[in-house]
């Protein structure tokens, strides 16, 4: 089968031919119809998980996928052949990924049936970005009627966080690149501030003179995270998905700093599906690409040039 893989850590991703994986006990085989592109994918290619988890090479990339169950491993009873499923496929050994025509996934992790109204492309866009956004909202402590600053509100995680927060009745202040301002408003942001200028923070402060209850930064770096966190009221929470938050100083009167460390689960994915269906908004997919385009997309992602959510469509 065709797949996009690296032959060693930090090697360039390339289109390769590899045997389709066979499901082990408790796993199902899935014919992949779409795979979501995440920054975590190139980090795996760089070996971020190598100290803790076993890997196989060629290391097929991709953790988010959607498709059709084609075979059941021993003891796998949660799904049947022919079921449409999606989720985060990451499991040991790392390297049996979703940038491929087929993959395998244990049925006990973050995998679920695809809602009838969703396409495979929409489903593949959801797992990692959507679960991270939901986890951030829940850990932020912001209640309906409260306020949330989202730095990078139109990216993969940011788009889901904006839509979910608005659906919850939270007032969203979006900090985005100038060209993404209209998209942030389309997602429901109440106020939008363009980043990349020296007065961006001042304009955000003018939009929310009393500060915000919490902030989610999906961009970084640390210096930027700390500057934006100055808008959070004392006792609030400043969260980051790129792990740049410093340790909260003891006795600090400022916000609580949180580095998000997603713990994916079927239960979290199920709750996310329910909430997304309630929003009645289109799943935010910026563009779709062919499998052959995945190596270039990862280069763009690594350079910070990938906008919104990109999904690989395998043309089924």
N, C-alpha and C positions, 0 to 999 in steps of 0.2 A: 504494500500500500504506500501511498505518498504521505509524507509527513515533513514538518519543519523541525529541525533538530540541531544540536551542537555536538561535535565529536569529543570535545573536552571543555572544561570550564573556561570561559572568556573567549572561546572560539566564535567566529561569526556564524550566525544561524544560516542554515542552508536547506534547500529542498532535497530530501533523500528518499530512498526506497527502503522500507523496513517491513518485516513480517507483521501481520496484524496480531495484537496481543490476545492471549487466551485468558478467559476469566478464571481466577483462582476461587477457592472456597469463599462463599459469601459475597462474590462479585458478580456483576453483569457485564457483558460486552455491549458496547453501544456503537452504532453507525453514526458518526458525527456529521451533523448537518450544518452546524455553526459553532464557532468558538470565539469567546470574548478576548480582547487584547487588554492586558493589564501591565502596569510598570513592574509588578511582581514577577512577570514572566522573564524579563531580561535579568532581573536580580537572581532568579533561580539559575539562569544560564551562567551567571558570574560566580555561582557557588555559595549563595547566602545561606543555604540549608545544609551545606556539605559537612559542617562539624557535627551535626545532630542526627542526620537521617541518611540511610543508604541511597545510592543513586545507580542508575544504569545508563550506559552509553551505547549507541548514540542516544542522547538525552532529548526525547521529544518534548517540546515546550507546550505551554498552555495549561491553565488550571480550570478555566470556565468552559463548559460545553453544553450542547443540546443536541439531541438526536433520538434514535429509535433503538430500543433493546433488541439485540439479535441473538443472544445466547445467555444462559444462566449457568453460573458456577455452582458447585455442590453446596447445597444448603441455602441458596439465594431464593427466597420466596416472596419478597416484598413486591417485586415487579414480574411482569410476564413478557414473553417475547412479543414484540409489536407495540409495547407501551412507549409513548413519547416522554422522555425524561430530560431534566436539566439539572445543573448544579455545579458545585466546585469539586472537581475530580481529583484533587491532589491527594495522593496516598503513597505509601512505601511499596516498592522502591520509587523514588522520585525519578521521573523521566518517561512515564507512560502517560503522556500529555494529550491535550485536545487539539493541538495544531496537526491534525491527522485525520485520515478517512475513517479510523476506528480507534476506540480506546476502551479501557475497562475502569470500573469504579465500584468500590465496596458499597453495598446498599445501606449500610448503617451510618454513613456520613452525610454531608450536606447535599443531598440529591432528592428530587421530588418530581411528581408528574408535571408536565407542562400544562398550564391552564389552556383550556380549549380555544380561547380567543387570541392566544399569543402565537406568533410565528416562532420558528426555531431561532431566527436571528434576534428577535426581541428577547427570548428566553436566555440566550447565551450572553446577552449584555448585562444581565441582572446579578448573578451570584456574588462575586467578590465585591464589586462596587456597591451594590445594593445592601448587602449585609453589613459592610463597613459603615455605610451611611446610617442605617437603622441603629447599629450599635452606638454610633456617635450621638445620635439624637437621644437615645435612652440614657446614656451616660452624662449627657449635658445637664440633665435635670430641668430643662426648660419646659414649662407648662403652657397649655393653650393660652394665648394672649400675651405671652412673653416674647422676647426678642432674641434673635440669633444672627450673628455676623458669620458669613461663609466666605472665606478667601479662596477663590477658585471655584465659584459656584456653578460653572457650566462644564466642568470636567466630568470624568466618569463618576467619581464619588460625589462630587459637588452637585451634579444634576439630580441625582437621586436624593441627596440630603435636602436640596431646595424643595423639590416636589413633595417629599414626605413631610417636611416641616410646615409648608404652606397648608397641606391637607390636614395637619394637626391643629391649625389655627395659630401658628407661630408667625410673628412678623420677621421677615427675612431681609437683612441688609446684605446685598451681594457685592463683593469686591472682585472685579473681573477685568480682563483686558478690554480696551475700548471697543474692539470689534465684536465682543461677546455681550455687550450691554443689552441689545434687543433680545437675545436668547435668554438672558437671565430674567428679563421681564416676562417673557413667554412662559417661563417655568413658574412664575408667580411671585418673584421677588418684589417686595414693596418699595424698596429703594435700591439704587444701583450706583456704585462708585467705580470709576475707571482707575485701574492700577497703572503703575509704570511712570508716575509723575511724582515730583517732590512733595506736592501738597495733597496726595491721595488720602493720607491719614487725617489731615485737617478737614478735608471734605467729608470723610466718613464721620468724624466727630460732630461736624455741623449737622449732618443728617440725623444723628442720634445724640443730642447734647447731653442726655442723661445716661449715656452708655448703653450697653447691651447686657443681657443676662448670661450669654455664653458666646463662644466663638469656635468655629471649626476651620482650621487651616489645612488645606490639602496640597499646598504648594511649597511652603518653607521659603528659604532656609531659616535657621534658628534666629538670626538677627531680625528677620522680617516677622517671624512668629511672635517674638517678644514685643516688637513695636505694635502690631495689631492687637495683642492681648491687653494693651493699655486702655482699650475701649471697654473692656469687660468690667462690670461693676464689682466691688469687693464682695467676696463670697460666691462669685460666679465661677464658671469653668471655661478654660481655654484648652481645646483639644487639637491634636494634630494626627493626621494619618501617615505622615512621612517621618515620624519618630525624631523630631527635632526639639521637643519640649525639654527645658532644663528641669532639674529637681526643684519642686516648690520649696522655697526657703522656710525653715521652721518659724512659726509665729507670723507668717506673712499676712498682711491685710489685703493683699491683692487676690487675683483669681487663682484657683487651683489648676495646675498644669497636668495634662493627661496625654500620654503617648498611647494611641490606640493600638491594641494588639488583638486583632480579630480572632475569635474562636468560633469558626464556622460550625454549624450544626443543622440537622434536618429541621429541628424545631424553630430555629431562627429563620431559616429559609421559608418555612411554611407561614410564619407570621408576616414576613416581608411580602409574600405573594398576596395575602389577604389585604394588607395595607395598600399595595400598589393597585389592586383591583378597585379599591374604594376611591382612590384618587381619580379614576377614570381618565387619566392622562396617558398619552402615548409613551411607551418605554423610550427613553432618550437615547437614540442611536444616531451618531453624527454621520458615519459612513460605513459602507460594507466593502470588503476587498476580497479578492481571490486568495487561495492558499499561497500561491506564488508571491503575493504581495506582503506576506507576513514578515520576512526578514527586513524589508524596508520600513515597515511600520514599527518594528522594534527599534530600529535606528532612530526614527523620529521620536519615539517615546523616550528613549534614553537621553535625547537632546532636549526634551521638554517641548517639542514642537507638535506633539499629537494633541489635537483639540477634541473635546467631547469623547464619546464612546465609539471605538472602532470594533467592528465584528467581522470575523472571517466567515464568509459564506461558501460552503463547499459545493453549491450548485445542485443539490438534490432536488 
